Amino acid sequence: MKRQFILKRLIFQGVLQVIMLSSFCTSWAQKPDSLFNTSYTVTTESRYIWRGIDCGGPSTNISADIGWRGIHMEFFAGVNLQQTDYQELDLSLYYEWHDIYLGFTDYWCSADNPSWFRFRMPTTGHTIEAFAGYDFGPLYVSWCTHVAGQDINSADRRQWSSYLELTSADLEWANLCWQASLGIVPWQTEYYDVDGLSVNNVSLRIAKEIVRTDHMSLPVFMQLTANPADEKLYCIVGMTLNL
């Protein structure tokens, strides 16, 4: 009962953060700018699972995407509501052309190194990833490979850790929004903790919009994520504010 009370309190704190951040983001989102396309999201969820990896308990994150003539810059910042010293900051630069996406992402996590300004191996907290994707309409396919940063194995060799993901388009059924995804690690890597070709992410997300206006939407969601390679199953609940 005590753990349930703590979890409810953490989720409630996350909801308050969403409301506070939304008031800040809305003031930016409502500023007209014909040169740039912008979008903002604020998400609070009961557990942070990324590519089948358990990254911790209740969390809140905010992301912003700024686009200009197919060139996009995306910022992602996340905090763990149980571990206040845990932070994540990701920066992406990519180009979109006829449903083709090419770019790079810099992932940084304070748990790997609390100094954002340290870039040398083996103590850096940064991981640089190159990615390419194509949107087929009903299915989005992406390939990601680490090209620099914290991707060195115990033998001090670069692993070129890679990840293939297939994500379905949103399907509206029974007044709910359904989305499925499948993630595959093609070869051995200590980063994803696999010994070879592995399926490490099978997810199904069900969302329901509880608020929708011309400038924002607020869906709540439940997600089941299985990591067959690690024999783990996670159930996540949360809400996302889209601006």
N, C-alpha and C positions, 0 to 999 in steps of 0.2 A: 504494500500500500504506500509506503514511504517513497519507493522508486517511482510509482505512478504519479504521486503528487509532485515530485521534483520534475518529472518529464512534462507534466501539464503546465507547471510554472514556467519552464524553459520555453515551451511552445508559445505560451501567452506573452512572454517577453519578446519572442521573435515577431509575433503579430504586431506588437506595439512599435517595433523597429520598422516593420513594413509600412505602417501608417505614417510614421515620421519621415521615412525616406521618400514615400510617395508624394508627400506635400512638397518636398524639395525638388524631386524629379519633374513633377507636373509643371512647376514654374519654368523649367527649362524646355520641356517638351512642347509647351504652348507658344514658344517664341517662333514665329514664322521665319524660315530661311529657305529660299528657293534653291540655293546652291547645294545644300546638304540634306541627306536623308538620315534621320536619327530615330533610334528606338531604345527603350529602357525597360529592364525587368528587375523586379525585386522578389526573391523567393525565400520562403522559410519552410524548412522541412525537418521531419523527425530524425532523419539520418542522412548523411552525405555519402552516397555511393557513386563512384566515378569509374566507369569502364570495368565494373565488377569488383573494384577495390574498395574496401571499407575505409573511408577517410575520417570516421568519427561520428559522434552523436548529433543532436539537434544543431542546426546551423542556419545562418542567414547569409545570403549573397546578393550582390547587385551587379548588373552588367549593363554596359552601354555600347551601342554600335553606331558609329558615325560613318556614313558613306558619301562618296563623291565620284560620280562618273564611273562606277564599278569598283573603285578602290575603297576598301573598308578598313577602319581601325576599330578594334573591339577591346574593351576593358572589362575585366572580371575581378571582383574582390569578394572574398568570403571570410567569415569568422565562425568559429565553433562556440556555441553558446554554453558549453560545459568547460571548455579550455580557453579562457580569455586570452592566453598568450599565443594561441594558434591563429595564424593568418595565412591567406593565400592571395596572391596577386598574379593574374595572367594577362598578358598583352598579346594581341593578335593583329597581324597585318595581312590582308588577303585581297585577291582580285577576283571579281565575279564577271564572267563573260559567257553569255548564251548557256546558262545553267552549269557552267564549269567553274570550279572554285580552286584557286591555287594560293598558298600562303604559308606563313610561319607563325608559330606561337611560342612565347616565352612563358614557361610555368615557373613560379617561385612559391615555395612553401617555407614558412618560418621554422617548421619542425626540422627541416633539413639543414638550414642555417639561418639564424635570426637576422643576419646582415644581408640586406638586399643588394648592397654594393660589392659583394664578394663574388667574383666570376671565375676564379681559378679553381681547377680541379686539384684535389678531390673534395675540397671543403665547400664548394659552391652549393647554393640552394636552388640554382636555376637549371632548367632543362629546356633545350631548344628543339622544337619539333617542326618538320616540314610536312605539309599535308596537301592532298589533292582530292577533289570530290566532284561528283556529277549527279545532278538532279534529274532522274528519269521521269519525274511526275509522281507516280505511285510509290517510287522507291528512291531513296538517296543513298549513294554508295561513296564511302570515303576511305582513303588509305593514309595513315600517319606513320612517320618514322622519325625517331630521335636522331638528330645530327650533331648535337653538341651539348655540353653541360653534364649534368649528373646522370650519366648512362654508362657507367663503368662497372664491370663485374668484379668479383673478388680476386680475379687474376689480373686486374688492372687493364683489361681489354675493353674496347668499346663494343657494345652489344648491338647497336643499330636496332634497338627495340621498336617493333612495329605493331600496328593495330589496324585491322580491317573491320569496318562497321557498316551494317545495312540497317537503315531506318525507314520505316513505312511512313507514308503521308498520313495526316490526320484523317480518321474515318469517323463520320458522324453516324451514330446508331443508338437508338433508344434514348435520345436526348442527351447522349454522352459523347465525349470525344475520345477515341481509342487510338493508341499508337504503340507499335511494337518495334523492338530493335534487337539486333544480333551482333555480338562482338567476338572477333577471332584474333588470337595472337598466333602468327604463322611459324615462329621458331622459338628456341630456348632463349629466355632472358630472365635475369634476376629481378628486373624492374617490375615485371608482372608476375614473378614467382611461378614460372612454368618451365617444364623440362623439354617442351617441343610444341608442335601444333596443338592448340588448345582452344576450346570454346569457353570464354570466361565471362560472358555477359549475355544473358537472355532476359529481356525486360518487356513488361506490358504495363502501360500507363493508361489510366482511365481518369478523365477530367470532366468537371462540370462547372460551367460559368455561373457564378452567383451574382455578379455585377457586370454590366456591359453598357458603355456609353460610346459616344463618337470619339472620345480621347483615351479611353482606358478599358481594360477588362480585368476581371479578378476571378480566375478559375481556382477551384480546390481540386486536389488530385490524390489518387492512391496509386502506388506503383509496386509491382512485384518484380524483383530482380534476383535471378539465380546466377551463381557462378559455378558451373559444373566442374571446372578444373579444381576449384577449392572446396567443392561440396558444400557451398553456403547458399542460403536463401534469405532474402531480406524483404521486409514489407515497410514501405515508406509512405507517409502521408504528409501533405503540406499544401501550400497555396502560393500562387504566383501573381504578382501585379504587373501587367503589361501596359506600357505607356507609349 
